[in-house]
Amino acid sequence: MRILLVQPEWQSKGIGFRLAAMPEPLGLEMVAAAAPGHEYRILDMRLDGDLAAALRGFQPDVVAVTALTPEVYAAQDVLRQAKEFDKGIFTVVGGHHVSLLPGDFHQSYVDAIALGEGELVFPHLIEQLCNGRDLRKVPGIVWRESDGRFVRNAAGPSALDMDALPLPRWDLTAKYRPEYFFLFDKPDTSVATGRGCPYRCSFCSVWVFYGGKTRQMSARRVVDEVAQVATDHITFVDDNFLMNRKREEAIADLIKAEGIRKRFSMECRTDSIVKHPDLLAKWVDIGLYAVLLGLEGSDETLRNVNKKNTAKVNDEAIRILHDNGVIIWGAFIADPDWTEDDFKRLREYVDSREITHTQFTVLTPLPGSQLWRQKRAELLTEDYGCYDCLHAVVPTRLPREEFYKQFAGLYRPKVLGPYFDLVRAGKLTIEDCKRGKEMLDAMARWEMYLPNDPVLGNGRKMERQGRPARK
């Protein structure tokens, strides 16, 4: 069969995290590897938006698309266009959002919805499409009957052997590889060595998607994949890479013993760093140069999102990272209920800790998360385009324009000395600094947030019992 896998485009123009990173569509590379024996093509519409040309040139039997919450409408458009091109194309959607809210894709142009991890579902689906098309035999899908009704099958096995996973189909994204990046490293390769998270942050839907379970590859399996990566830079995309000290220590030892020379970045929790500073030093020795941390800035914010961590621990982790010469990419949440003083305190915190690489997000009740269930009555919109973590989808304490002015102002660094220190240390180039300033300047334009705001912009308002939602 000819199978077209599509990464949709959804990014708001002018602002967004695309300015700081654009990872490869790893999920699509993995499902292609999990169901071999077919002809695949990946269309990354973030870089190549001509779906019509791909449909004409490839003539697929199956079109499959992935969807996070802000990508829902873009994914729907892909599936709709596929059916308009050829009604005989089998259309399927998977990913985090649709697994938690499959009803959003109960549409006439959707043939099947894959729930959960694609490697557990996609091979069975493709097998049935090849051998009789009896979708009742495919576990873990919702599928459309001939009369238009959607039927939900029983779930299949939930135990995924991480070591048995094949290598991602990097060949399918080879033409896009030069454009995938993390911070200032381009090209980049994403490596996922584990799935799930044992923590229960209220804003996060990832642990909900995985049913609260965590699984990890063995050290040997991780290094086997790392050794095959062609790019100089690797980003570990696990939610908390340093979760298992013995495993991560074994990975580092194997990388060093086998003479693998790469530059690494990763996401982890600050308490993991504080508990095992020697482990961090070992990773620095083999090429770790940057770490993404959810810092939040204060004990109050950490408590409000159930982070199970403290500002004191965060400060100690920051010290350890600075001492080891590791660039900190600090992630911070701005609550819609904040005042000007709250924004001022966060700005002062970032400057005082010399966090040079920053990511600020608006606390957003993402569908499926605990926060979403808690805030349902306060939501101002059902427009998923607003759920990009850059817009307030609940009422703000400040007037909304003022809220965005304060939020955008977080992206204006006032202390420049730490950037010059990174240049002198060889961690950044002057060109990196220029590009970084361009990114920050773009994110600091407060008026760019207004068009997609659910109240001030064009987002669809929410109505309850015939009355507009409160603003």
C-alpha positions in Angstrom: 0.0 0.0 0.0 1.0 3.6 -0.5 0.7 5.5 2.8 1.0 9.3 3.1 1.8 10.5 6.6 1.1 14.2 7.2 2.4 16.6 9.8 -0.1 19.5 9.6 0.8 23.2 9.8 -0.9 25.3 12.4 1.5 27.9 13.7 0.3 31.4 14.4 2.0 33.9 12.1 4.7 36.0 13.7 4.9 34.5 17.1 5.1 31.0 18.5 7.6 28.3 19.7 8.5 27.6 16.1 10.9 30.5 16.5 12.9 28.6 19.1 12.5 25.0 17.9 11.0 22.8 15.2 11.5 19.1 15.9 10.9 16.4 13.4 7.5 14.5 13.3 9.0 11.7 15.3 5.6 10.0 15.8 5.1 9.6 12.1 8.6 8.2 11.6 7.8 5.7 14.3 4.5 4.4 13.0 6.0 4.0 9.5 8.8 1.9 11.1 6.2 -0.1 13.1 4.3 -1.2 10.0 6.9 -2.1 7.4 6.4 -3.6 4.0 4.6 -0.6 2.4 5.5 2.5 0.5 5.6 5.5 2.7 5.9 9.2 2.3 6.0 11.9 5.0 4.7 15.3 4.1 5.8 17.9 6.7 3.4 20.8 5.9 5.4 23.2 8.2 8.0 23.2 5.4 6.1 21.9 2.4 2.4 23.0 2.3 1.4 21.6 -1.1 -0.9 18.7 -0.1 -2.5 18.7 -3.5 0.8 18.0 -5.2 1.6 15.2 -2.8 -1.8 13.6 -3.4 -1.4 13.9 -7.2 2.2 12.7 -7.2 2.0 9.9 -4.7 -1.6 8.6 -5.3 -1.9 7.2 -1.7 -4.2 4.5 -0.6 -4.1 5.8 3.0 -3.6 9.3 4.4 -2.8 9.5 8.1 -2.4 12.7 10.1 -1.3 13.5 13.6 -2.9 16.2 15.8 -2.0 18.1 19.0 -4.7 20.4 20.2 -3.8 23.5 18.2 -3.4 21.3 15.1 -7.0 19.9 15.1 -8.4 22.2 12.4 -5.3 21.8 10.2 -5.6 18.0 10.6 -9.3 18.1 9.7 -8.4 20.1 6.6 -5.9 17.5 5.5 -8.4 14.6 5.8 -11.1 16.6 4.1 -8.9 17.4 1.2 -7.8 13.8 0.9 -11.4 12.6 0.6 -12.2 15.4 -1.9 -9.2 14.3 -4.0 -10.3 10.6 -4.0 -13.2 9.2 -1.9 -11.4 5.8 -2.0 -8.5 7.1 0.1 -8.7 5.6 3.6 -8.3 8.5 6.1 -7.0 8.1 9.7 -6.0 10.4 12.5 -4.0 9.8 15.7 -2.1 11.6 18.4 -2.6 13.1 21.8 -5.6 15.2 21.3 -7.7 12.8 19.3 -7.0 10.0 21.8 -8.4 12.1 24.6 -11.3 13.7 22.6 -12.0 11.5 19.6 -15.4 13.1 19.1 -13.7 16.1 17.5 -13.0 13.8 14.5 -16.4 12.2 14.1 -16.6 13.6 10.6 -17.8 12.3 7.3 -14.3 12.5 5.8 -12.7 10.5 8.6 -12.6 6.7 8.3 -10.7 5.8 11.5 -9.4 7.3 14.7 -6.3 5.7 16.3 -6.4 5.8 20.1 -3.2 5.7 22.2 0.3 4.9 21.0 0.4 4.5 17.2 2.8 1.5 17.2 0.2 -0.5 19.0 -2.6 0.4 16.6 -1.3 1.3 13.2 0.1 -2.1 12.2 -3.1 -3.9 12.9 -5.1 -1.3 11.0 -2.9 -1.5 7.9 -3.0 -5.3 8.1 -6.8 -5.3 8.0 -6.9 -2.7 5.1 -4.7 -5.1 3.2 -6.5 -8.3 4.1 -10.2 -7.7 4.1 -10.9 -4.4 5.7 -12.8 -5.8 8.7 -12.2 -2.9 11.0 -14.0 -4.7 13.8 -10.9 -6.7 14.3 -8.6 -3.7 14.9 -8.1 -2.9 18.6 -7.9 0.6 19.8 -9.7 2.5 17.0 -12.9 4.4 16.5 -14.2 3.8 12.9 -17.0 5.0 10.7 -19.7 2.6 9.6 -21.3 2.8 6.1 -24.3 4.6 7.7 -22.0 7.3 9.2 -22.1 6.1 12.8 -18.8 5.8 14.7 -18.0 2.6 16.5 -15.4 2.3 19.2 -13.5 -1.0 19.4 -12.1 -2.4 22.6 -8.6 -1.3 23.5 -5.8 -3.6 22.6 -2.6 -4.4 24.6 -1.2 -1.4 26.5 2.2 -2.9 27.2 4.7 -1.6 24.7 8.2 -3.1 24.8 10.4 0.0 24.3 13.4 -2.1 23.4 11.5 -3.9 20.6 10.7 -0.6 18.9 12.4 -0.3 15.5 14.6 2.8 14.7 12.6 5.7 13.4 12.3 6.0 9.6 14.7 9.0 9.3 14.9 8.4 5.6 11.3 9.7 5.2 12.3 13.1 6.6 15.8 13.3 5.0 14.8 16.2 2.7 13.5 18.2 5.7 16.3 17.4 8.1 18.4 20.5 7.5 15.4 22.6 8.8 14.8 20.7 12.0 16.4 22.6 15.0 16.5 23.1 18.7 17.5 26.5 19.9 20.6 27.4 17.7 21.4 23.8 16.7 20.5 23.0 13.1 20.0 20.3 11.9 18.8 18.4 14.9 17.5 14.8 15.6 14.9 14.0 18.3 15.4 10.8 20.3 12.7 9.5 22.6 14.0 7.0 25.1 11.0 6.8 27.3 7.3 7.6 27.5 5.0 8.9 30.2 5.7 10.8 33.4 5.2 9.8 37.0 4.3 13.3 38.1 0.8 14.8 37.9 1.2 18.5 36.9 -2.4 19.9 36.5 -1.7 21.6 33.2 -0.2 18.5 31.5 -2.2 16.0 29.3 0.8 13.8 28.6 0.6 11.7 31.7 -3.2 11.4 31.1 -2.5 10.1 27.6 -0.2 7.4 28.9 -2.6 6.5 31.7 -0.1 7.5 34.4 2.4 4.8 33.3 6.0 5.3 32.4 8.3 3.1 30.2 11.9 3.4 29.3 14.3 1.9 26.8 17.3 0.0 28.2 20.7 1.8 28.1 21.9 -0.5 25.3 18.8 0.2 23.1 19.3 4.0 23.6 22.9 3.9 22.6 22.2 1.7 19.6 19.9 4.5 18.4 22.2 7.4 19.3 25.0 5.7 17.3 22.9 5.7 14.2 22.0 9.4 14.3 23.5 11.3 11.4 23.3 14.8 12.9 25.9 16.3 15.3 23.2 17.4 17.7 20.6 15.2 19.5 17.6 16.4 21.6 16.3 13.9 24.1 12.5 14.6 24.0 11.6 12.5 27.1 9.5 14.5 29.6 12.1 13.8 32.3 15.3 12.3 30.9 17.2 12.0 34.2 14.4 10.0 35.9 16.4 6.8 36.3 19.9 7.4 37.6 21.3 3.9 36.9 20.0 3.8 33.4 21.2 7.3 32.5 24.6 6.6 34.0 24.9 3.5 32.0 23.9 5.4 28.8 26.6 8.0 29.4 29.2 5.3 30.2 28.4 3.4 26.9 28.4 6.6 24.8 31.9 7.4 26.2 33.2 3.9 25.9 32.1 3.6 22.3 33.6 7.0 21.3 30.3 8.5 20.2 30.8 12.3 19.8 27.6 14.3 19.8 26.2 17.4 21.4 23.1 16.7 23.6 20.2 18.7 25.0 17.4 17.3 27.1 14.4 18.1 29.3 14.4 17.1 32.9 13.3 18.1 36.4 15.4 20.2 38.7 15.0 17.7 41.6 16.7 15.1 39.4 19.7 17.4 39.0 19.9 18.3 42.6 19.7 14.6 43.7 22.5 13.5 41.3 24.8 16.4 40.4 27.5 13.8 39.6 25.3 12.3 36.9 24.8 15.8 35.3 28.6 16.3 35.3 29.1 12.9 33.6 26.7 13.9 30.8 28.5 17.3 30.4 31.7 15.3 29.9 30.2 13.5 26.9 28.5 16.5 25.3 25.5 17.8 27.2 25.3 21.5 26.7 21.7 22.6 27.3 18.8 21.6 29.5 15.1 22.6 29.4 13.7 23.1 32.9 10.1 23.9 34.0 11.1 26.5 36.6 7.8 28.5 37.1 9.5 31.1 39.3 7.8 30.8 42.7 6.6 28.3 45.3 3.0 29.6 44.8 3.0 28.9 41.1 4.6 25.5 41.6 1.9 24.6 44.2 -0.9 25.9 41.9 0.1 23.5 39.1 0.9 20.5 41.4 4.5 20.5 40.3 5.6 18.7 43.5 8.8 20.9 43.6 10.1 24.0 45.3 11.8 27.2 44.3 14.7 26.3 46.6 15.3 23.1 44.7 15.1 25.0 41.4 17.7 27.5 42.6 20.1 24.8 43.6 19.7 23.1 40.1 20.4 26.5 38.4 23.6 26.8 40.5 24.7 23.3 39.5 24.0 23.9 35.8 25.8 27.2 35.9 28.8 25.6 37.6 28.9 23.0 34.9 28.6 25.5 32.0 25.3 24.2 30.9 22.9 26.5 29.1 19.5 26.7 30.9 16.4 26.9 28.8 14.0 28.0 31.5 10.2 27.5 31.0 7.9 29.7 33.0 4.1 29.8 33.3 2.1 33.1 33.5 -1.3 32.7 35.2 -4.2 34.7 33.7 -5.0 35.8 37.2 -1.7 37.6 37.6 -1.3 41.3 38.4 1.5 43.6 37.2 3.4 42.9 40.3 3.4 39.1 39.5 4.8 39.8 36.1 7.4 42.1 37.6 8.5 39.4 40.1 8.9 36.8 37.4 11.1 39.2 35.3 13.2 40.0 38.3 13.6 36.2 39.0 14.7 35.5 35.5 17.3 38.3 35.5 18.6 37.5 39.0 19.2 33.8 38.0 20.8 34.8 34.7 18.4 32.6 32.6 19.4 33.5 29.1 17.1 31.2 27.2 13.5 31.6 28.2 10.1 30.2 27.3 7.1 31.9 28.7 3.6 30.3 28.4 0.1 31.2 29.5 -1.4 28.7 31.9 -3.8 26.9 29.6 -6.4 24.2 30.4 -5.4 21.8 27.6 -8.1 19.4 26.8 -7.8 16.2 28.8 -5.7 17.7 31.6 -6.9 18.1 35.2 -6.8 21.9 34.8 -9.2 21.6 31.8 -11.7 19.7 33.9 -11.3 22.2 36.7 -11.8 25.2 34.5 -14.5 24.1 32.1 -17.0 26.6 33.4 -14.5 29.5 32.9 -13.5 28.7 29.3 -14.1 31.6 26.9 -13.8 29.6 23.7 -13.9 26.1 22.1 -11.6 27.3 19.3 -8.5 25.1 19.5 -6.5 27.6 17.7 -6.4 29.6 20.9 -5.0 26.7 22.9 -1.4 27.3 21.9 -0.3 28.3 25.4 0.2 31.9 24.2 -3.3 33.0 24.7 -5.6 33.3 27.8 -8.6 31.1 27.2 -10.1 32.0 30.6 -10.8 35.5 32.0 -7.7 37.6 33.0 -7.5 39.7 36.1 -5.8 42.5 34.2 -7.6 44.1 31.1 -6.7 41.7 28.3 -4.6 44.1 26.3 -2.6 44.9 29.4 -2.2 41.2 30.2 -0.6 40.7 26.8 1.6 43.8 27.2 2.9 42.4 30.4 3.3 38.9 29.0 5.1 40.0 25.9 7.3 42.2 28.1 8.7 39.1 29.7 10.6 38.5 26.4 12.5 41.7 26.7 15.8 40.9 28.4 17.1 43.7 30.6 20.4 42.1 31.7 22.7 41.4 28.7 25.9 40.4 30.6 25.1 36.7 30.7 24.8 36.6 26.9 28.2 38.1 26.4 29.6 35.6 28.9 28.2 32.7 26.8 29.9 34.2 23.7 33.2 34.5 25.5 32.9 30.9 26.7 32.3 29.7 23.2 28.7 28.5 24.0 27.1 31.0 21.6 28.3 32.9 18.5 27.6 36.5 17.7 25.2 35.2 15.0 23.4 33.1 17.6 22.9 36.2 19.7 21.6 38.2 16.7 19.1 35.4 15.9 18.1 35.1 19.5 17.4 38.9 19.6 15.2 38.6 16.5 13.2 35.8 18.2 12.8 37.7 21.4 11.8 40.9 19.5 9.1 38.9 17.7 7.7 37.4 20.8 7.8 40.8 22.6 5.3 42.4 20.1 2.2 42.3 22.3 -0.1 43.3 19.5 0.7 40.1 17.7 -1.2 38.1 20.4 -4.5 39.9 19.9 -5.7 38.4 16.5 -5.9 34.9 18.1 -7.3 36.0 21.4 -10.7 34.5 22.2 -12.2 37.8 23.2 -10.3 40.5 21.3 -9.6 38.5 18.2 -11.4 36.2 15.8 -11.7 33.1 17.9 -15.1 31.5 18.2 -16.8 32.5 21.5 -18.3 29.9 23.7 -22.0 29.9 24.4 -23.8 28.3 27.3 -27.6 28.0 27.5 -27.9 30.6 24.7 -25.8 33.2 26.5 -22.3 34.3 25.5 -19.5 33.2 27.8 -18.3 35.8 30.3 -15.3 37.9 29.4 
